[in-house]
Amino acid sequence: MTTQARSAVVLDGPTWRDLARRHATRADAMTAGWRRRKQTHTPHPVEDFLFTYYPTRPAQLARWHPGVGVALQDAREFADKRWYVRRGEEVALDTTAFLADRREGVQWAQQLLRGTLGRPGRFNCFGLHEWAMVYRAQEVRHSQVPLRLGQEGTDEVVRSHPLRCTHFDAFRFFTDEAAPRNERRLDRASQMDLEQPGCLHANMDTYKLALKLGPAVPGDLLLDTFELARDIRELDMRASPYDLREWGYHPVPIETAAGKATYVAAQREFARRAEELRHRLLEVTETLLG
C-alpha cells in the first residue's frame, strides 16, 4: 500500500501529450547521427562515446516522463508503467514504489550532487586525462585516429605537465606508466570526497545521474544533461592528443598557452551549465526523499 501525497502539478491530456511530442522530436534530432551510423556499422570517435560509455538506447531518450511531483490526466499510457500509480483520474510516479527499488541509488546521487556543488572548481588540469590514457602506450584507444603530435610528442606533453585529474572514471583508464604521475592515486571510495565542478567528466556525468534517477527526472532535464554531455565530449576530444581534423574538429592545442586559455574558458562555461543542472537534479532527489 502506498502513501503517495497528491502531486503539486497536474497536467491535462493535451498539455502533456504536446510536451511528450516535443520531447521525442528533440531526442530524435540528438540521436539521428548515431542511428544512421548503427545501420552502416560506421564508428565515430567523438559521438559514439555518448551511447557506449553511457549505454542508453535512443528509444530511452525519446521516452518522455513528467518527473516526480507531476500528475497526468487522461494518461492510460502511463497507468500500467513500472513505478506509476493511478489516483482517481490522475496518474503519477509512485515514490513509495520507486524508492523501494531505488532508494540507495537516489541517496548516493544526492550525496554526490551536494558534495560536488559544495566544492570550488579546479581549472588547471587542461584535459590531460586523455593524454595520460595513451602515454607510452603500445596501442591507443581510438586506433582509427592518428595522434596529432605522434607518440613521442604526446609522451613529452605528459612528461612536461603535472597531472591533476580528480575523476576516478577517467583516471582508471590511465596507462600504467601515467597513473603514478597523477598528483594522487584515485579510487572509487574517494569519489565522494574529490568530485569537483571544474571537471569535464564529472559534468558530463550529470547525464549519468539523470539516467540513474530514471522516470523521476522530467524529460526536459534528461535531454538538457545529454546536450551538456554532448557539448563537453566535443571539447574533450578537441583538446585530446588525437588529430580529428578529418572529422571536422579543429584542435584545442593544450600544449600551448593559447590552447590552455581556450580550454579553461570553455571549461568554466561548462561548469556554469552543469551547476544549474545539478541544482535541478538535486531538487529531484529532495522531492523523492522528502
C-alpha positions as CSV (number, residue, x, y, z in Angstrom):
1,M,0.0,0.0,0.0
2,T,1.4,3.4,-0.9
3,T,1.3,6.7,1.0
4,Q,1.7,8.9,-2.1
5,A,1.0,12.5,-1.4
6,R,-1.1,14.5,-4.0
7,S,1.1,15.9,-6.8
8,A,1.9,19.6,-6.8
9,V,1.4,19.9,-10.5
10,V,-1.4,18.4,-12.7
11,L,-1.2,18.3,-16.5
12,D,-4.2,17.7,-18.7
13,G,-4.0,15.4,-21.6
14,P,-3.4,17.9,-24.4
15,T,-0.7,19.6,-22.5
16,W,1.4,16.6,-21.5
17,R,1.0,14.9,-24.9
18,D,2.3,18.1,-26.6
19,L,5.3,18.0,-24.2
20,A,5.9,14.4,-25.0
21,R,5.8,15.0,-28.7
22,R,8.2,17.9,-28.5
23,H,10.5,15.8,-26.3
24,A,10.5,12.9,-28.8
25,T,11.3,15.3,-31.7
26,R,14.2,16.9,-29.8
27,A,15.6,13.4,-28.8
28,D,15.3,12.1,-32.3
29,A,17.4,15.0,-33.6
30,M,20.0,14.4,-31.0
31,T,20.3,10.7,-31.8
32,A,19.9,10.8,-35.6
33,G,23.6,10.5,-36.4
34,W,24.1,7.5,-34.1
35,R,21.1,5.7,-35.6
36,R,22.4,6.3,-39.1
37,R,25.8,5.0,-38.3
38,K,24.5,2.0,-36.5
39,Q,22.8,0.9,-39.7
40,T,26.1,1.0,-41.6
41,H,28.4,0.0,-38.7
42,T,30.3,3.2,-39.1
43,P,32.2,4.3,-35.9
44,H,32.6,7.9,-34.8
45,P,35.5,8.7,-32.4
46,V,33.6,11.5,-30.7
47,E,29.9,11.0,-30.7
48,D,29.8,7.2,-30.1
49,F,31.0,7.7,-26.5
50,L,27.6,9.0,-25.5
51,F,26.0,5.7,-26.5
52,T,28.7,3.3,-25.5
53,Y,30.2,4.7,-22.2
54,Y,26.6,5.7,-21.3
55,P,24.8,2.7,-22.6
56,T,21.4,4.2,-23.4
57,R,19.3,3.4,-26.4
58,P,17.8,6.3,-28.5
59,A,14.4,5.0,-27.7
60,Q,15.0,5.5,-24.0
61,L,16.0,9.2,-24.6
62,A,12.9,9.7,-26.7
63,R,10.6,8.4,-23.9
64,W,9.2,11.3,-22.0
65,H,8.4,11.3,-18.3
66,P,6.7,14.1,-16.4
67,G,9.0,13.7,-13.4
68,V,8.4,13.4,-9.7
69,G,5.6,15.6,-8.3
70,V,3.7,15.9,-11.5
71,A,0.4,14.1,-12.2
72,L,-1.2,13.4,-15.6
73,Q,-4.8,13.4,-16.6
74,D,-6.1,11.1,-19.3
75,A,-2.9,9.0,-19.1
76,R,-3.9,5.5,-19.8
77,E,-0.5,5.0,-21.5
78,F,1.2,5.5,-18.1
79,A,-1.2,3.7,-15.8
80,D,0.5,0.3,-16.3
81,K,4.1,1.5,-16.5
82,R,6.5,0.5,-13.8
83,W,6.6,2.8,-10.7
84,Y,3.4,4.7,-11.8
85,V,0.2,4.7,-9.8
86,R,-3.4,5.8,-10.6
87,R,-5.2,8.1,-8.1
88,G,-8.7,8.7,-9.3
89,E,-8.5,10.4,-12.7
90,E,-4.7,11.1,-12.4
91,V,-1.6,9.0,-12.9
92,A,1.8,9.9,-11.3
93,L,5.1,8.4,-10.2
94,D,4.6,6.3,-7.1
95,T,7.5,7.5,-5.0
96,T,7.0,4.8,-2.4
97,A,7.4,2.0,-5.0
98,F,10.2,3.8,-6.7
99,L,12.2,4.3,-3.5
100,A,11.6,0.7,-2.5
101,D,13.7,-0.3,-5.6
102,R,16.0,2.7,-5.9
103,R,16.4,4.4,-2.6
104,E,20.1,3.6,-2.2
105,G,20.9,5.0,-5.7
106,V,18.8,8.2,-5.0
107,Q,20.7,8.7,-1.8
108,W,24.0,8.2,-3.5
109,A,23.2,10.6,-6.2
110,Q,22.0,13.2,-3.7
111,Q,25.3,12.9,-1.7
112,L,27.4,13.2,-4.8
113,L,25.4,16.3,-6.1
114,R,25.6,18.1,-2.8
115,G,29.3,17.3,-2.4
116,T,30.2,18.5,-5.9
117,L,28.2,21.7,-5.5
118,G,29.9,22.4,-2.2
119,R,33.4,22.4,-3.6
120,P,35.3,25.0,-5.7
121,G,36.0,24.2,-9.3
122,R,39.6,23.4,-10.3
123,F,40.6,24.7,-13.7
124,N,44.2,23.7,-14.1
125,C,44.0,20.1,-15.4
126,F,43.9,21.2,-19.1
127,G,42.3,17.9,-20.3
128,L,45.5,15.9,-19.8
129,H,43.5,12.8,-18.8
130,E,43.1,11.9,-22.5
131,W,46.8,12.3,-23.0
132,A,47.5,10.1,-19.9
133,M,45.4,7.4,-21.4
134,V,47.9,7.0,-24.3
135,Y,51.1,7.8,-22.5
136,R,53.8,5.4,-23.6
137,A,51.0,3.2,-24.9
138,Q,51.6,0.3,-27.3
139,E,48.0,0.7,-28.6
140,V,45.7,3.7,-28.5
141,R,42.0,3.6,-27.7
142,H,41.0,5.3,-30.9
143,S,43.2,3.3,-33.3
144,Q,41.5,4.8,-36.4
145,V,42.6,8.3,-35.5
146,P,46.3,9.4,-35.5
147,L,48.0,11.2,-32.7
148,R,48.4,14.9,-33.6
149,L,51.9,15.1,-32.2
150,G,52.9,11.4,-32.7
151,Q,53.7,9.1,-29.9
152,E,56.9,10.8,-28.7
153,G,55.4,14.3,-28.9
154,T,52.4,13.1,-27.0
155,D,54.6,11.5,-24.3
156,E,56.6,14.7,-24.0
157,V,53.4,16.7,-23.3
158,V,52.6,14.4,-20.4
159,R,56.2,14.5,-19.1
160,S,56.2,18.3,-19.1
161,H,52.9,18.9,-17.4
162,P,51.7,17.9,-13.9
163,L,48.7,15.5,-14.0
164,R,45.9,16.8,-11.7
165,C,43.0,14.5,-12.5
166,T,40.3,14.3,-9.8
167,H,37.8,12.0,-11.6
168,F,38.2,8.2,-11.0
169,D,36.4,7.1,-14.1
170,A,38.9,9.0,-16.2
171,F,41.9,8.0,-14.0
172,R,41.1,4.3,-14.3
173,F,41.9,4.4,-18.0
174,F,45.4,6.0,-17.5
175,T,48.2,3.8,-18.7
176,D,50.3,2.0,-16.1
177,E,53.1,4.5,-16.7
178,A,50.9,7.5,-16.4
179,A,48.9,6.7,-13.2
180,P,51.8,7.3,-10.8
181,R,52.3,10.7,-12.4
182,N,48.9,11.9,-11.2
183,E,49.0,14.2,-8.1
184,R,47.2,11.4,-6.2
185,R,46.0,7.9,-6.8
186,L,42.3,7.8,-7.2
187,D,39.8,5.0,-6.3
188,R,36.1,4.6,-6.2
189,A,35.9,5.1,-2.5
190,S,37.4,8.6,-2.8
191,Q,34.9,9.8,-5.5
192,M,32.6,11.4,-3.0
193,D,35.4,13.4,-1.5
194,L,37.1,14.5,-4.7
195,E,34.4,15.2,-7.4
196,Q,34.6,18.9,-8.2
197,P,32.6,21.1,-10.6
198,G,35.5,22.1,-12.9
199,C,36.0,18.5,-14.1
200,L,34.7,17.9,-17.6
201,H,33.9,14.3,-17.0
202,A,32.1,15.0,-13.7
203,N,30.0,17.5,-15.6
204,M,29.3,15.0,-18.3
205,D,28.1,12.6,-15.6
206,T,25.2,14.8,-14.8
207,Y,23.7,12.8,-17.7
208,K,24.6,9.6,-15.9
209,L,22.9,10.8,-12.7
210,A,19.8,11.7,-14.7
211,L,19.7,8.2,-16.1
212,K,20.1,6.8,-12.6
213,L,17.2,8.7,-11.3
214,G,15.1,7.3,-14.2
215,P,11.4,8.4,-14.5
216,A,11.7,10.7,-11.5
217,V,13.6,13.1,-13.9
218,P,11.4,15.2,-16.2
219,G,12.1,14.8,-19.8
220,D,13.5,18.2,-20.5
221,L,16.1,17.8,-17.7
222,L,17.2,14.4,-19.1
223,L,17.8,15.9,-22.6
224,D,19.5,19.0,-21.1
225,T,22.0,16.7,-19.4
226,F,22.5,14.8,-22.6
227,E,23.1,18.0,-24.5
228,L,25.7,19.1,-22.0
229,A,27.5,15.8,-22.2
230,R,27.5,16.0,-26.0
231,D,29.0,19.5,-26.0
232,I,31.6,18.6,-23.4
233,R,32.6,15.5,-25.3
234,E,33.4,17.6,-28.3
235,L,35.8,19.8,-26.3
236,D,37.2,16.8,-24.5
237,M,38.3,15.3,-27.9
238,R,39.3,18.5,-29.5
239,A,41.8,19.0,-26.6
240,S,42.9,15.4,-26.7
241,P,46.1,14.1,-28.4
242,Y,44.1,12.8,-31.3
243,D,44.1,14.6,-34.7
244,L,40.4,14.8,-35.6
245,R,40.6,17.4,-38.3
246,E,39.4,14.9,-40.9
247,W,36.3,14.5,-38.8
248,G,35.7,18.3,-38.8
249,Y,37.1,19.1,-35.3
250,H,39.7,21.8,-35.0
251,P,42.2,21.0,-32.2
252,V,42.5,22.9,-29.0
253,P,46.3,22.6,-28.5
254,I,46.5,22.5,-24.7
255,E,50.3,22.1,-25.0
256,T,50.4,25.9,-25.8
257,A,49.4,28.9,-23.7
258,A,46.7,29.9,-26.2
259,G,45.2,26.4,-26.2
260,K,45.2,26.3,-22.4
261,A,43.3,29.6,-22.3
262,T,40.8,28.4,-24.8
263,Y,40.3,25.2,-22.8
264,V,39.8,26.9,-19.4
265,A,37.3,29.4,-20.8
266,A,35.2,26.6,-22.2
267,Q,35.7,24.6,-19.0
268,R,34.3,27.4,-16.9
269,E,31.2,27.8,-19.1
270,F,30.5,24.1,-18.9
271,A,30.9,24.3,-15.1
272,R,28.3,27.1,-15.1
273,R,25.8,25.0,-17.1
274,A,26.5,21.9,-15.0
275,E,25.8,23.8,-11.8
276,E,22.3,24.7,-12.9
277,L,21.7,21.0,-13.9
278,R,23.0,19.8,-10.6
279,H,20.6,22.0,-8.7
280,R,17.7,20.7,-10.8
281,L,18.8,17.1,-10.2
282,L,19.2,17.8,-6.5
283,E,15.7,19.1,-6.4
284,V,14.5,15.7,-7.8
285,T,16.3,13.8,-5.1
286,E,14.9,16.1,-2.4
287,T,11.4,15.7,-3.7
288,L,11.8,11.9,-3.8
289,L,13.3,11.6,-0.3
290,G,11.2,14.3,1.3
